Amino acid sequence: MNWDWDKLTEQKRRYGSQMPDPGRVGEDLGKKFSALRERLPGGPKIIIIVVALLWIASGIYIVEPDEAGVVQRFGAYAYTTGPGPHYHLPFPVETVKTPKISQVRRVEIGFRSVYGRQGESLQNRRVPEESLMLTGDENIVDVQFSVQYQVGNPVDYLFKIAQPDETLKSAAEAAMREVMGKAKIDSVLTSGKLKVQTDTKDLLQFMLNLYDSGIEVTAVQLQDVHPPHEVVDAFKDVASAREDKSRLINEADAYSNDILPKARGRAAAILNEAAAYKEQTIRQAKGGADRFAALLAAYEKARDVTRERLYIETMESVFANPGVEKIILGSDAAGKAVPYLPLGALPQAAAPASTAPTPKATPATAGKGGRP
């Protein structure tokens, strides 16, 4: 810097003793430094030793439990240290970096979180150039997702890639676009989200391993998946129609599951009743035939006795039946009575069906007690 001595002289004359003289200031500093050297017992040697000790002590560093110490010697990687106090050769021989290897970091794709003054998340700002993607069935979908990762290899993380977050962000976006390009929009919007997250995580980790990035992906989380705002109403209508279709199908299945077992049960009951009636009728017919054959055999052996027994059994069944109206007349009254047939009461009397035919007896016969 060149001094303007004329201007400086003018200022000294104007301000008097308030303006210091640069020459005198330099002389005063030199005198003070000389006095300081005379007071120190070792002079400049002590200053050099103190400076050397401070330089040597600058190599002490501490690695936290969630960190890894990466030591560089003249800019090149030398070795890695674990948690605890360590020492490296002072700068410029060696330097150390301590990246956090257990910290879970987060990268947002398709949106950006907006935080308040106290750190709470207020809302998400959309980034359409990252979130709009094309699905396998040629539909556009708006995908917002985040990637959580840790530093797996601190050496590769520090020296193999220049911008880890930007590299991870670009790789995650490419992986998601590839997965979306193979999926259907219906699956992406409904039940296929878990598969999309898993496939994207595997593909992203494969890409980062090819880059030797030293990044380990822990999770890929879909924040929001929806159609573009221009057609979201149409997609809602389609989704509502699908839900109505599924609801009607479920109701039809429920009705079918309710009525078919009942119908099968009724059909089985009718078949069982028919089989029982068939068996009963056959057995009754066989019993009647066997009874008639036995009566015929007994009648052929003793006709009078058998005829008498049949007559008594028939009359017993007639008198024991409370549903049959009975009129008993003596022999004198029977000969004088006029036969009367109650035609109006015949339909009512014919209603209860008789299991076996009953021999008819005329009033005269019943009254006389004769045989058929």
Salt bridges, closest charged atoms under 4 A:
GLU10 OE2 - ARG13 NH2 2.14
GLU10 OE2 - ARG14 NH2 3.91
ASP21 OD2 - LYS12 NZ 3.98
ASP66 OD2 - LYS100 NZ 3.45
GLU67 OE2 - LYS100 NZ 3.24
GLU94 OE2 - ARG73 NH2 2.63
GLU108 OE2 - ARG106 NH1 2.60
GLU130 OE2 - ARG112 NH2 2.85
GLU130 OE2 - LYS169 NZ 2.92
ASP142 OD2 - ARG126 NH2 2.77
ASP142 OD2 - HIS226 NE2 3.58
ASP156 OD1 - LYS160 NZ 3.20
GLU173 OE2 - ARG177 NH2 3.08
GLU178 OE2 - LYS182 NZ 3.78
ASP186 OD1 - ARG242 NH2 3.10
ASP199 OD2 - LYS195 NZ 2.79
ASP224 OD2 - HIS226 ND1 2.96
ASP244 OD1 - ARG247 NH2 3.85
GLU251 OE2 - ARG247 NH1 3.23
ASP258 OD1 - LYS262 NZ 3.71
GLU279 OE2 - ARG283 NE 2.90
ASP304 OD1 - ARG307 NH1 3.17
GLU308 OE1 - ARG371 NE 2.27
GLU313 OE2 - ARG309 NH1 2.97
